[in-house]
């Protein structure tokens, strides 16, 4: 490995073009890239669900699933309330049910944490997250939900797409409201 003569503010640049990777390193790099692609996919999905108010958003959500994907609520109350939807078209039809005037959600925010990503022995990429969803509804009321999300990913265009998505309720409760009229405390500007 040769250090190039030109320097950047961070120090000398290294020329890696002559390095070769062994098969183990190549597999590890591929897995890391797949993990990042899965993170981008689920993050984009949640971002779109927070803005679920147009047919174009429904189309964009559909593009994040394989043609024969499964989206399902597991355990109660999600199995009954959310159901099971097989195939991209069925998933899009379910999502389209939230698109109305005025929008179903006046405010919706999903928060993901406690991420775990791994490859099964057969090579399938799986992910698990805890999700907190804060919602206010145009019809009135607000809700707080926590769920466990599990996803099986597969390579798609671009990056990873979802082949199987499950959500299992951990708790759910109505709340009074999310947006308070109280002044937000900030430091005085001198």
Phi and psi restraints in degrees (value plus and minus 20) as a CYANA .aco file:
   2 UNK   PHI    -134.7   -94.7
   2 UNK   PSI     116.9   156.9
   3 UNK   PHI    -106.5   -66.5
   3 UNK   PSI     107.2   147.2
   4 UNK   PHI     -91.6   -51.6
   4 UNK   PSI     130.4   170.4
   5 UNK   PHI     -91.6   -51.6
   5 UNK   PSI     -55.1   -15.1
   6 UNK   PHI     -93.1   -53.1
   6 UNK   PSI     122.4   162.4
   7 UNK   PHI    -134.4   -94.4
   7 UNK   PSI     129.9   169.9
   8 UNK   PHI    -126.5   -86.5
   8 UNK   PSI     150.6   190.6
   9 UNK   PHI     -78.1   -38.1
   9 UNK   PSI     -39.4     0.6
  10 UNK   PHI    -112.3   -72.3
  10 UNK   PSI     -19.2    20.8
  11 UNK   PHI      97.1   137.1
  11 UNK   PSI    -189.2  -149.2
  12 UNK   PHI     -87.1   -47.1
  12 UNK   PSI     125.0   165.0
  13 UNK   PHI    -108.8   -68.8
  13 UNK   PSI     126.5   166.5
  14 UNK   PHI    -126.7   -86.7
  14 UNK   PSI     117.1   157.1
  15 UNK   PHI    -111.2   -71.2
  15 UNK   PSI      87.7   127.7
  16 UNK   PHI    -115.1   -75.1
  16 UNK   PSI     -17.3    22.7
  17 UNK   PHI     -84.6   -44.6
  17 UNK   PSI     -42.9    -2.9
  18 UNK   PHI    -109.4   -69.4
  18 UNK   PSI     -28.5    11.5
  19 UNK   PHI     -97.0   -57.0
  19 UNK   PSI     127.1   167.1
  20 UNK   PHI    -139.2   -99.2
  20 UNK   PSI     134.8   174.8
  21 UNK   PHI    -127.8   -87.8
  21 UNK   PSI     120.0   160.0
  22 UNK   PHI    -101.8   -61.8
  22 UNK   PSI     151.6   191.6
  23 UNK   PHI     -82.1   -42.1
  23 UNK   PSI     -57.6   -17.6
  24 UNK   PHI     -85.3   -45.3
  24 UNK   PSI     -64.2   -24.2
  25 UNK   PHI     -86.0   -46.0
  25 UNK   PSI     -58.3   -18.3
  26 UNK   PHI     -83.3   -43.3
  26 UNK   PSI     -61.1   -21.1
  27 UNK   PHI     -85.1   -45.1
  27 UNK   PSI     -63.3   -23.3
  28 UNK   PHI     -82.1   -42.1
  28 UNK   PSI     -62.2   -22.2
  29 UNK   PHI     -83.7   -43.7
  29 UNK   PSI     -63.9   -23.9
  30 UNK   PHI     -79.8   -39.8
  30 UNK   PSI     -63.8   -23.8
  31 UNK   PHI     -83.7   -43.7
  31 UNK   PSI     -62.4   -22.4
  32 UNK   PHI     -82.1   -42.1
  32 UNK   PSI     -60.7   -20.7
  33 UNK   PHI     -85.6   -45.6
  33 UNK   PSI     -57.6   -17.6
  34 UNK   PHI     -87.2   -47.2
  34 UNK   PSI     -60.5   -20.5
  35 UNK   PHI     -79.2   -39.2
  35 UNK   PSI     -65.5   -25.5
  36 UNK   PHI     -84.5   -44.5
  36 UNK   PSI     -60.0   -20.0
  37 UNK   PHI     -84.6   -44.6
  37 UNK   PSI     -57.0   -17.0
  38 UNK   PHI     -85.9   -45.9
  38 UNK   PSI     -61.9   -21.9
  39 UNK   PHI     -79.6   -39.6
  39 UNK   PSI     -64.2   -24.2
  40 UNK   PHI     -83.3   -43.3
  40 UNK   PSI     -60.4   -20.4
  41 UNK   PHI     -82.9   -42.9
  41 UNK   PSI     -71.7   -31.7
  42 UNK   PHI     -88.5   -48.5
  42 UNK   PSI     -54.9   -14.9
  43 UNK   PHI     -85.2   -45.2
  43 UNK   PSI     -62.8   -22.8
  44 UNK   PHI     -85.2   -45.2
  44 UNK   PSI     -60.2   -20.2
  45 UNK   PHI     -78.1   -38.1
  45 UNK   PSI     -69.9   -29.9
  46 UNK   PHI     -84.1   -44.1
  46 UNK   PSI     -59.5   -19.5
  47 UNK   PHI     -80.3   -40.3
  47 UNK   PSI     -64.0   -24.0
  48 UNK   PHI     -86.8   -46.8
  48 UNK   PSI     -59.5   -19.5
  49 UNK   PHI     -83.2   -43.2
  49 UNK   PSI     -48.8    -8.8
  50 UNK   PHI     -92.3   -52.3
  50 UNK   PSI     -34.7     5.3
  51 UNK   PHI    -141.8  -101.8
  51 UNK   PSI       8.4    48.4
  52 UNK   PHI     -92.1   -52.1
  52 UNK   PSI      61.1   101.1
  53 UNK   PHI    -161.9  -121.9
  53 UNK   PSI     -14.6    25.4
  54 UNK   PHI    -161.4  -121.4
  54 UNK   PSI     136.8   176.8
  55 UNK   PHI     -80.4   -40.4
  55 UNK   PSI     -50.1   -10.1
  56 UNK   PHI     -85.5   -45.5
  56 UNK   PSI     -56.6   -16.6
  57 UNK   PHI     -85.5   -45.5
  57 UNK   PSI     -61.2   -21.2
  58 UNK   PHI     -80.2   -40.2
  58 UNK   PSI     -62.8   -22.8
  59 UNK   PHI     -81.8   -41.8
  59 UNK   PSI     -63.4   -23.4
  60 UNK   PHI     -84.2   -44.2
  60 UNK   PSI     -58.3   -18.3
  61 UNK   PHI     -83.7   -43.7
  61 UNK   PSI     -64.3   -24.3
  62 UNK   PHI     -77.2   -37.2
  62 UNK   PSI     -56.2   -16.2
  63 UNK   PHI     -87.0   -47.0
  63 UNK   PSI     -34.5     5.5
  64 UNK   PHI    -108.5   -68.5
  64 UNK   PSI     -17.9    22.1
  65 UNK   PHI    -140.5  -100.5
  65 UNK   PSI     132.9   172.9
  66 UNK   PHI     -90.8   -50.8
  66 UNK   PSI     144.1   184.1
  67 UNK   PHI     -79.9   -39.9
  67 UNK   PSI     -54.7   -14.7
  68 UNK   PHI    -129.5   -89.5
  68 UNK   PSI       5.1    45.1
  69 UNK   PHI     -81.6   -41.6
  69 UNK   PSI     140.2   180.2
  70 UNK   PHI    -141.4  -101.4
  70 UNK   PSI     112.0   152.0
  71 UNK   PHI    -140.2  -100.2
  71 UNK   PSI     104.2   144.2
  72 UNK   PHI    -169.0  -129.0
  72 UNK   PSI     125.0   165.0
  73 UNK   PHI    -106.6   -66.6
  73 UNK   PSI     111.0   151.0
  74 UNK   PHI    -137.5   -97.5
  74 UNK   PSI     129.4   169.4
  75 UNK   PHI      50.4    90.4
  75 UNK   PSI     148.6   188.6
  76 UNK   PHI    -114.9   -74.9
  76 UNK   PSI     122.7   162.7
  77 UNK   PHI    -112.4   -72.4
  77 UNK   PSI     -20.1    19.9
  78 UNK   PHI     -88.3   -48.3
  78 UNK   PSI     -55.2   -15.2
  79 UNK   PHI     -79.1   -39.1
  79 UNK   PSI     -61.3   -21.3
  80 UNK   PHI     -99.0   -59.0
  80 UNK   PSI     -67.4   -27.4
  81 UNK   PHI     -93.9   -53.9
  81 UNK   PSI     -60.6   -20.6
  82 UNK   PHI    -120.0   -80.0
  82 UNK   PSI     -51.0   -11.0
  83 UNK   PHI      57.0    97.0
  83 UNK   PSI    -188.0  -148.0
  84 UNK   PHI    -145.1  -105.1
  84 UNK   PSI     112.7   152.7
  85 UNK   PHI    -149.1  -109.1
  85 UNK   PSI      96.2   136.2
  86 UNK   PHI    -123.0   -83.0
  86 UNK   PSI     102.4   142.4
  87 UNK   PHI      78.1   118.1
  87 UNK   PSI     127.3   167.3
  88 UNK   PHI     -75.6   -35.6
  88 UNK   PSI     -63.0   -23.0
  89 UNK   PHI     -82.5   -42.5
  89 UNK   PSI     -62.0   -22.0
  90 UNK   PHI     -85.7   -45.7
  90 UNK   PSI     -58.2   -18.2
  91 UNK   PHI     -84.2   -44.2
  91 UNK   PSI     -63.8   -23.8
  92 UNK   PHI     -85.6   -45.6
  92 UNK   PSI     -58.1   -18.1
  93 UNK   PHI     -82.3   -42.3
  93 UNK   PSI     -63.4   -23.4
  94 UNK   PHI     -81.7   -41.7
  94 UNK   PSI     -66.4   -26.4
  95 UNK   PHI     -84.3   -44.3
  95 UNK   PSI     -57.6   -17.6
  96 UNK   PHI     -82.8   -42.8
  96 UNK   PSI     -43.7    -3.7
  97 UNK   PHI     -82.3   -42.3
  97 UNK   PSI     -40.3    -0.3
  98 UNK   PHI    -107.3   -67.3
  98 UNK   PSI     -31.7     8.3
  99 UNK   PHI    -108.8   -68.8
  99 UNK   PSI      92.7   132.7
 100 UNK   PHI    -176.9  -136.9
 100 UNK   PSI     150.5   190.5
 101 UNK   PHI    -137.1   -97.1
 101 UNK   PSI     100.7   140.7
 102 UNK   PHI     -87.6   -47.6
 102 UNK   PSI     143.2   183.2
 103 UNK   PHI     -76.8   -36.8
 103 UNK   PSI     126.3   166.3
 104 UNK   PHI     -77.3   -37.3
 104 UNK   PSI     -67.8   -27.8
 105 UNK   PHI    -116.9   -76.9
 105 UNK   PSI     101.5   141.5
 106 UNK   PHI     -95.5   -55.5
 106 UNK   PSI     -51.8   -11.8
 107 UNK   PHI    -172.6  -132.6
 107 UNK   PSI     116.8   156.8
 108 UNK   PHI    -167.0  -127.0
 108 UNK   PSI     109.0   149.0
 109 UNK   PHI    -160.8  -120.8
 109 UNK   PSI     106.7   146.7
 110 UNK   PHI    -125.0   -85.0
 110 UNK   PSI     116.8   156.8
 111 UNK   PHI    -143.3  -103.3
 111 UNK   PSI     103.7   143.7
 112 UNK   PHI    -126.5   -86.5
 112 UNK   PSI     120.4   160.4
 113 UNK   PHI    -172.9  -132.9
 113 UNK   PSI    -198.7  -158.7
 114 UNK   PHI      32.1    72.1
 114 UNK   PSI      28.8    68.8
 115 UNK   PHI     -90.0   -50.0
 115 UNK   PSI     120.2   160.2
 116 UNK   PHI    -157.6  -117.6
 116 UNK   PSI     106.6   146.6
 117 UNK   PHI    -145.4  -105.4
 117 UNK   PSI     117.9   157.9
 118 UNK   PHI    -177.2  -137.2
 118 UNK   PSI     141.0   181.0
 119 UNK   PHI    -123.8   -83.8
 119 UNK   PSI     111.0   151.0
 120 UNK   PHI     -91.8   -51.8
 120 UNK   PSI     142.5   182.5
 121 UNK   PHI     -75.6   -35.6
 121 UNK   PSI     -49.4    -9.4
 122 UNK   PHI    -101.9   -61.9
 122 UNK   PSI     -18.3    21.7
 123 UNK   PHI      76.9   116.9
 123 UNK   PSI     -30.5     9.5
 124 UNK   PHI     -83.1   -43.1
 124 UNK   PSI     117.8   157.8
 125 UNK   PHI    -113.0   -73.0
 125 UNK   PSI     105.4   145.4
 126 UNK   PHI    -141.1  -101.1
 126 UNK   PSI     132.9   172.9
 127 UNK   PHI    -161.3  -121.3
 127 UNK   PSI     131.1   171.1
 128 UNK   PHI    -160.6  -120.6
 128 UNK   PSI     117.0   157.0
 129 UNK   PHI    -159.4  -119.4
 129 UNK   PSI     134.9   174.9
 130 UNK   PHI    -114.7   -74.7
 130 UNK   PSI     119.0   159.0
 131 UNK   PHI    -146.3  -106.3
 131 UNK   PSI     116.6   156.6
 132 UNK   PHI    -134.2   -94.2
 132 UNK   PSI     108.5   148.5
 133 UNK   PHI    -140.1  -100.1
 133 UNK   PSI     104.7   144.7
 134 UNK   PHI    -131.9   -91.9
 134 UNK   PSI     104.8   144.8
 135 UNK   PHI    -153.7  -113.7
 135 UNK   PSI     123.4   163.4
 136 UNK   PHI    -143.4  -103.4
 136 UNK   PSI     122.1   162.1
 137 UNK   PHI    -129.4   -89.4
 137 UNK   PSI     121.4   161.4
 138 UNK   PHI     -79.8   -39.8
 138 UNK   PSI     -49.8    -9.8
 139 UNK   PHI     -97.9   -57.9
 139 UNK   PSI     -25.6    14.4
 140 UNK   PHI      91.1   131.1
 140 UNK   PSI     133.0   173.0
 141 UNK   PHI      69.0   109.0
 141 UNK   PSI     146.9   186.9
 142 UNK   PHI    -165.0  -125.0
 142 UNK   PSI     139.8   179.8
 143 UNK   PHI    -165.3  -125.3
 143 UNK   PSI     130.1   170.1
 144 UNK   PHI    -143.0  -103.0
 144 UNK   PSI     104.0   144.0
 145 UNK   PHI    -147.5  -107.5
 145 UNK   PSI     123.1   163.1
 146 UNK   PHI    -143.7  -103.7
 146 UNK   PSI     119.4   159.4
 147 UNK   PHI    -166.8  -126.8
 147 UNK   PSI     139.1   179.1
 148 UNK   PHI    -122.8   -82.8
 148 UNK   PSI     105.4   145.4
 149 UNK   PHI    -124.2   -84.2
 149 UNK   PSI     111.4   151.4
 150 UNK   PHI    -148.3  -108.3
 150 UNK   PSI     114.7   154.7
 151 UNK   PHI    -155.4  -115.4
 151 UNK   PSI     118.4   158.4
 152 UNK   PHI    -124.0   -84.0
 152 UNK   PSI     105.4   145.4
 153 UNK   PHI    -125.8   -85.8
 153 UNK   PSI     136.4   176.4
 154 UNK   PHI    -163.3  -123.3
 154 UNK   PSI     132.0   172.0
 155 UNK   PHI     -80.3   -40.3
 155 UNK   PSI     118.7   158.7
 156 UNK   PHI    -171.3  -131.3
 156 UNK   PSI    -182.5  -142.5
 157 UNK   PHI    -135.3   -95.3
 157 UNK   PSI     101.9   141.9
 158 UNK   PHI    -108.8   -68.8
 158 UNK   PSI     130.2   170.2
 159 UNK   PHI      53.7    93.7
 159 UNK   PSI    -152.1  -112.1
 160 UNK   PHI    -122.0   -82.0
 160 UNK   PSI     129.7   169.7
 161 UNK   PHI    -149.7  -109.7
 161 UNK   PSI     144.3   184.3
 162 UNK   PHI    -112.1   -72.1
 162 UNK   PSI     111.6   151.6
 163 UNK   PHI    -121.6   -81.6
 163 UNK   PSI     -50.3   -10.3
 164 UNK   PHI    -169.5  -129.5
 164 UNK   PSI     103.4   143.4
 165 UNK   PHI    -142.8  -102.8
 165 UNK   PSI     106.2   146.2
 166 UNK   PHI    -146.7  -106.7
 166 UNK   PSI     127.1   167.1
 167 UNK   PHI    -152.5  -112.5
 167 UNK   PSI     109.3   149.3
 168 UNK   PHI    -143.3  -103.3
 168 UNK   PSI     103.2   143.2
 169 UNK   PHI     -86.1   -46.1
 169 UNK   PSI     112.8   152.8
 170 UNK   PHI    -121.9   -81.9
 170 UNK   PSI     -63.1   -23.1
 171 UNK   PHI    -180.4  -140.4
 171 UNK   PSI     139.4   179.4
 172 UNK   PHI    -172.2  -132.2
 172 UNK   PSI     113.3   153.3
 173 UNK   PHI    -175.7  -135.7
 173 UNK   PSI     124.9   164.9
 174 UNK   PHI     -92.8   -52.8
 174 UNK   PSI     131.5   171.5
 175 UNK   PHI    -149.7  -109.7
 175 UNK   PSI     141.4   181.4
 176 UNK   PHI     -82.8   -42.8
 176 UNK   PSI     -75.1   -35.1
 177 UNK   PHI    -190.3  -150.3
 177 UNK   PSI     142.9   182.9
 178 UNK   PHI    -122.5   -82.5
 178 UNK   PSI     -56.8   -16.8
 179 UNK   PHI    -119.8   -79.8
 179 UNK   PSI      89.3   129.3
 180 UNK   PHI    -113.8   -73.8
 180 UNK   PSI     127.8   167.8
 181 UNK   PHI    -101.4   -61.4
 181 UNK   PSI     -26.3    13.7
 182 UNK   PHI     -79.1   -39.1
 182 UNK   PSI     127.2   167.2
 183 UNK   PHI     -85.8   -45.8
 183 UNK   PSI     118.3   158.3
 184 UNK   PHI    -101.6   -61.6
 184 UNK   PSI     100.9   140.9
 185 UNK   PHI     -90.0   -50.0
 185 UNK   PSI     107.0   147.0
 186 UNK   PHI    -156.6  -116.6
 186 UNK   PSI     134.7   174.7
 187 UNK   PHI     -82.4   -42.4
 187 UNK   PSI     125.8   165.8
 188 UNK   PHI     -83.6   -43.6
 188 UNK   PSI     123.7   163.7
 189 UNK   PHI    -114.4   -74.4
 189 UNK   PSI      94.6   134.6
